Amino acid sequence: MAELIARDALVLIRRAWSGDAGHIGDVFLAARAGMTYLPRLHSDEETRAWITDIMLPASQVWVAELHGEIAGFAGLRSGWLDHLYVTPAAQGRGIGTALLGHARNTHPHVLDLYVFQQNDGARRLYERHGFVLVEERDGSGNEENLPDAHYRWRGTGTPDAS
C-alpha cells in the first residue's frame, strides 16, 4: 500500500464535510480557470460562498485525496452528477475516473449529467465510462449560456425508461 501511495497510484475517495469547502473551492476555481471558453460570472469570493452555503449542504459531495491533499471532487444530487472537477496539476492520474466510478456506485441504476459541449476531455471521459449522449442543447439551460450536452449512464439490469 505504501508503494501505491508513493507512486500516486492510490486515490482516496471520501465524503466531504464543511471543513473541506476551501479546498473544494481551490479545485473548482483552478479547474475552471483552465476552461478558457467559460465566461467569468462570479468573483472567487462569491464562488466560495456558493460552495459553502449552497453546494455542500444541498449535495452529496465526495472528494478525491492524493497524498492527503484534495485533488478533485464530485457533487451528486437527485440522480445527477452536478459537478466533477480535478485540479489541472492532478489531471491524467485517474482521479476523474475514480470519482466517476464512485458516483456510478452511489447511483447504480441511472446517472445523468450535463457537460459543456466544448469540454472535449470530459466528454471523452464520460463516453469511455459508458455514458451515452441524450441531447445537445443551445446553452439556454445554463448560467453561462454555452452549448451543453446531456449524458446518461445506465447500470447493468436497469430498465430502459427515459
Contacts in CASP RR format, 6 or more apart in sequence:
PFRMAT RR
TARGET T0000
AUTHOR 0000-0000-0000
METHOD contacts of the structure
MODEL  1
MAELIARDALVLIRRAWSGDAGHIGDVFLAARAGMTYLPRLHSDEETRAW
ITDIMLPASQVWVAELHGEIAGFAGLRSGWLDHLYVTPAAQGRGIGTALL
GHARNTHPHVLDLYVFQQNDGARRLYERHGFVLVEERDGSGNEENLPDAH
YRWRGTGTPDAS
1 10 0 8 1.000
4 10 0 8 1.000
5 67 0 8 1.000
8 66 0 8 1.000
8 67 0 8 1.000
8 93 0 8 1.000
11 64 0 8 1.000
11 65 0 8 1.000
11 66 0 8 1.000
11 71 0 8 1.000
11 93 0 8 1.000
11 94 0 8 1.000
11 95 0 8 1.000
11 98 0 8 1.000
12 64 0 8 1.000
12 65 0 8 1.000
12 66 0 8 1.000
12 68 0 8 1.000
13 62 0 8 1.000
13 63 0 8 1.000
13 64 0 8 1.000
13 65 0 8 1.000
13 98 0 8 1.000
13 99 0 8 1.000
13 102 0 8 1.000
14 62 0 8 1.000
14 63 0 8 1.000
14 65 0 8 1.000
15 60 0 8 1.000
15 61 0 8 1.000
15 62 0 8 1.000
15 63 0 8 1.000
16 24 0 8 1.000
16 56 0 8 1.000
16 61 0 8 1.000
16 62 0 8 1.000
16 63 0 8 1.000
16 73 0 8 1.000
18 52 0 8 1.000
18 56 0 8 1.000
20 56 0 8 1.000
20 61 0 8 1.000
20 63 0 8 1.000
20 70 0 8 1.000
21 48 0 8 1.000
21 51 0 8 1.000
21 52 0 8 1.000
21 56 0 8 1.000
22 48 0 8 1.000
22 51 0 8 1.000
22 52 0 8 1.000
23 63 0 8 1.000
23 69 0 8 1.000
23 70 0 8 1.000
24 51 0 8 1.000
24 56 0 8 1.000
24 61 0 8 1.000
24 63 0 8 1.000
24 70 0 8 1.000
24 72 0 8 1.000
24 73 0 8 1.000
25 47 0 8 1.000
25 48 0 8 1.000
25 51 0 8 1.000
26 70 0 8 1.000
26 87 0 8 1.000
27 70 0 8 1.000
27 71 0 8 1.000
27 72 0 8 1.000
27 73 0 8 1.000
27 85 0 8 1.000
27 86 0 8 1.000
27 87 0 8 1.000
28 47 0 8 1.000
28 51 0 8 1.000
28 73 0 8 1.000
28 83 0 8 1.000
28 85 0 8 1.000
29 44 0 8 1.000
29 47 0 8 1.000
30 87 0 8 1.000
30 88 0 8 1.000
30 89 0 8 1.000
31 72 0 8 1.000
31 85 0 8 1.000
31 86 0 8 1.000
31 87 0 8 1.000
31 88 0 8 1.000
32 38 0 8 1.000
32 85 0 8 1.000
33 88 0 8 1.000
34 88 0 8 1.000
35 116 0 8 1.000
35 118 0 8 1.000
35 119 0 8 1.000
37 116 0 8 1.000
37 118 0 8 1.000
37 146 0 8 1.000
38 116 0 8 1.000
38 144 0 8 1.000
38 146 0 8 1.000
39 144 0 8 1.000
39 145 0 8 1.000
39 146 0 8 1.000
41 143 0 8 1.000
41 144 0 8 1.000
42 50 0 8 1.000
55 61 0 8 1.000
55 75 0 8 1.000
55 82 0 8 1.000
55 83 0 8 1.000
58 77 0 8 1.000
59 75 0 8 1.000
59 76 0 8 1.000
59 77 0 8 1.000
59 82 0 8 1.000
59 83 0 8 1.000
60 75 0 8 1.000
60 76 0 8 1.000
60 77 0 8 1.000
60 106 0 8 1.000
61 73 0 8 1.000
61 74 0 8 1.000
61 75 0 8 1.000
61 76 0 8 1.000
61 83 0 8 1.000
62 73 0 8 1.000
62 74 0 8 1.000
62 75 0 8 1.000
62 76 0 8 1.000
62 99 0 8 1.000
62 102 0 8 1.000
62 103 0 8 1.000
62 106 0 8 1.000
63 70 0 8 1.000
63 72 0 8 1.000
63 73 0 8 1.000
64 70 0 8 1.000
64 71 0 8 1.000
64 72 0 8 1.000
64 73 0 8 1.000
64 74 0 8 1.000
64 86 0 8 1.000
64 95 0 8 1.000
64 96 0 8 1.000
64 98 0 8 1.000
64 99 0 8 1.000
65 71 0 8 1.000
66 90 0 8 1.000
66 93 0 8 1.000
66 95 0 8 1.000
71 86 0 8 1.000
71 87 0 8 1.000
71 89 0 8 1.000
71 90 0 8 1.000
71 93 0 8 1.000
71 95 0 8 1.000
72 85 0 8 1.000
72 86 0 8 1.000
72 87 0 8 1.000
72 90 0 8 1.000
72 95 0 8 1.000
72 96 0 8 1.000
72 99 0 8 1.000
73 83 0 8 1.000
73 84 0 8 1.000
73 85 0 8 1.000
73 99 0 8 1.000
74 81 0 8 1.000
74 83 0 8 1.000
74 84 0 8 1.000
74 99 0 8 1.000
74 100 0 8 1.000
74 102 0 8 1.000
74 103 0 8 1.000
75 81 0 8 1.000
75 82 0 8 1.000
75 83 0 8 1.000
75 84 0 8 1.000
75 103 0 8 1.000
76 82 0 8 1.000
76 103 0 8 1.000
76 106 0 8 1.000
76 107 0 8 1.000
79 107 0 8 1.000
79 110 0 8 1.000
79 111 0 8 1.000
79 112 0 8 1.000
80 111 0 8 1.000
80 112 0 8 1.000
80 113 0 8 1.000
81 100 0 8 1.000
81 103 0 8 1.000
81 111 0 8 1.000
81 112 0 8 1.000
81 113 0 8 1.000
82 113 0 8 1.000
84 96 0 8 1.000
84 99 0 8 1.000
84 100 0 8 1.000
84 103 0 8 1.000
84 113 0 8 1.000
84 122 0 8 1.000
86 92 0 8 1.000
86 95 0 8 1.000
86 96 0 8 1.000
86 99 0 8 1.000
96 125 0 8 1.000
97 125 0 8 1.000
97 129 0 8 1.000
100 125 0 8 1.000
100 126 0 8 1.000
100 129 0 8 1.000
101 129 0 8 1.000
103 111 0 8 1.000
104 111 0 8 1.000
104 129 0 8 1.000
104 153 0 8 1.000
104 155 0 8 1.000
108 155 0 8 1.000
109 154 0 8 1.000
109 155 0 8 1.000
109 158 0 8 1.000
110 152 0 8 1.000
110 153 0 8 1.000
110 154 0 8 1.000
110 155 0 8 1.000
110 158 0 8 1.000
111 131 0 8 1.000
111 152 0 8 1.000
111 153 0 8 1.000
112 134 0 8 1.000
112 150 0 8 1.000
112 151 0 8 1.000
112 152 0 8 1.000
112 153 0 8 1.000
113 126 0 8 1.000
113 131 0 8 1.000
113 150 0 8 1.000
113 151 0 8 1.000
113 152 0 8 1.000
114 142 0 8 1.000
114 148 0 8 1.000
114 149 0 8 1.000
114 150 0 8 1.000
114 151 0 8 1.000
115 122 0 8 1.000
115 123 0 8 1.000
115 126 0 8 1.000
115 148 0 8 1.000
115 149 0 8 1.000
115 151 0 8 1.000
116 122 0 8 1.000
116 144 0 8 1.000
116 146 0 8 1.000
116 147 0 8 1.000
116 148 0 8 1.000
116 149 0 8 1.000
117 123 0 8 1.000
117 136 0 8 1.000
117 146 0 8 1.000
117 147 0 8 1.000
117 148 0 8 1.000
117 149 0 8 1.000
118 146 0 8 1.000
118 147 0 8 1.000
123 149 0 8 1.000
123 151 0 8 1.000
126 151 0 8 1.000
126 153 0 8 1.000
127 133 0 8 1.000
127 151 0 8 1.000
129 153 0 8 1.000
130 153 0 8 1.000
131 151 0 8 1.000
131 152 0 8 1.000
131 153 0 8 1.000
132 151 0 8 1.000
132 152 0 8 1.000
132 153 0 8 1.000
132 154 0 8 1.000
133 149 0 8 1.000
133 150 0 8 1.000
133 151 0 8 1.000
134 150 0 8 1.000
134 151 0 8 1.000
134 152 0 8 1.000
135 149 0 8 1.000
135 150 0 8 1.000
136 147 0 8 1.000
136 148 0 8 1.000
136 149 0 8 1.000
136 150 0 8 1.000
137 147 0 8 1.000
137 148 0 8 1.000
137 149 0 8 1.000
137 150 0 8 1.000
138 147 0 8 1.000
139 145 0 8 1.000
139 146 0 8 1.000
139 147 0 8 1.000
139 148 0 8 1.000
141 148 0 8 1.000
142 148 0 8 1.000
154 160 0 8 1.000
END
